Amino acid sequence: MSISKTSGFTLIKQAEQSLAPVFARFEETALFNQEKVLAAFRAEKVGSHHFTTSTGYGYGDFGRETLERVFARAFGAEAALVRQQIVSGTHAINLGLSGLLRPGDELIFATGLPYDTLRTVCGLEGAVPGNLQDYGVKVKAIPLLLDGQIDQERLLSSLTNRTRMVAFQRSCGYEDRRSYALKDLAPVFKALRQLPNPPIIFVDNCYGEFVEKEEPLAVGADLIAGSLIKNPGGGWVPSGGYLAGKEELISQVASRLYAPGLGGEVGPSLMNLRLFFQGLFDAPHRVYEMLKAAALFAWVFAELGFTVAPAATEPRTDVIQRIDLRSPERLLAVCRSIQEISPVDSYLTPEPAAMPGYQERVVMAAGTFINGSTSELTADAPFKPPYSLYFQGSLSYLHAKIGLSSIMKQLKIDR
């Protein structure tokens, strides 16, 4: 198939011409972040001898220890926990919550209800045994203002002497709100830090790494967490997650992952660490590709009359692109088109299905080299009105162009 002969190619070319200044801004940020990551590698004197594996307890794993120091430098943290034993962003976030909160503590989500799987973790939905409330942690979420902004006044008035942590979800998840840029979070962080006994400021950083020139730690967060099969893994890492922030907090989280008294001293690197180093090094460039793909999808679908968020030319703080497709048939058609154009499992047909941790059926399109990797060209959606599809990833902008052209052909759009 030649993309030049595919439906929609003319519209894609128009989009690229219009988006040239936007792409230039993305490149400027990517160059800044690439230099930052490279400086971290050089400062820690990364060598080929760090690309090793370890077994058993994992004591003395100097490759793992160096990798964590590189992550800490790149994210502006005192320390980082970067482990193959962390299987997802939800797992990493749960470690941060359960590792730091104790019975009688209170956790407040300042950005409204968290993502579906975290609602289950916290006991806000599902009543699964072992959730935070089951262990005596009180959890509440502060509703957002009508314009989608964080209700700082209500948040501050809701704090009690039991409030141990205030959590922020940077990305929009499946909610009809915009994702929060660091400029949105910084004033709230500042207000919290000025309190006589400030709570821990924890940020779900999933999908946001390397999209801006700084990370949440630079504007006042104490701890961030995310997945390595999203932005910071660069598409290379087969599994894993990270937390970064204050050293004392990372130590407590490591004790939760393994055992008190062992902390981060254990944890074998059963997979070759080269992929983890290479993934982090490649991440700024891969995020650049993802952002270009997101803006392209936004421009084209908006031109076709669909509601998109964010708009193609808006500043971005994560790699998520929402498109309201307005019908179940159209939603399935787009998902199936993405699956068909994938390099892996292209012969499969996405269907809405129940997923662990989700209250609604979800349809997912993900023909990826790494199972479930949202760094690759993928999309998913809760199967309910307004049938909003959430695009993320695309390690290759060229793949995104081919995918978008295929979608337009599937929708019988020839422009």
Secondary structure as UniProt FT lines:
FT   HELIX           3..5
FT   TURN            7..8
FT   HELIX           9..18
FT   HELIX           20..43
FT   TURN            44..45
FT   HELIX           48..50
FT   TURN            56..57
FT   TURN            59..60
FT   HELIX           62..75
FT   STRAND          79..83
FT   TURN            84..85
FT   HELIX           89..100
FT   TURN            103..104
FT   STRAND          106..109
FT   TURN            110..111
FT   HELIX           116..122
FT   TURN            129..130
FT   HELIX           133..135
FT   STRAND          138..141
FT   TURN            146..147
FT   HELIX           152..158
FT   TURN            161..162
FT   STRAND          163..169
FT   TURN            173..174
FT   HELIX           182..193
FT   STRAND          200..204
FT   TURN            206..211
FT   HELIX           216..219
FT   STRAND          223..227
FT   TURN            228..229
FT   HELIX           231..233
FT   TURN            234..236
FT   STRAND          241..245
FT   HELIX           247..257
FT   TURN            260..262
FT   HELIX           263..265
FT   HELIX           274..303
FT   TURN            304..305
FT   STRAND          307..309
FT   TURN            312..313
FT   STRAND          321..324
FT   HELIX           328..340
FT   TURN            346..347
FT   TURN            356..357
FT   STRAND          362..365
FT   TURN            371..372
FT   TURN            374..375
FT   STRAND          378..382
FT   TURN            385..386
FT   STRAND          388..392
FT   HELIX           397..410
FT   TURN            411..412
//
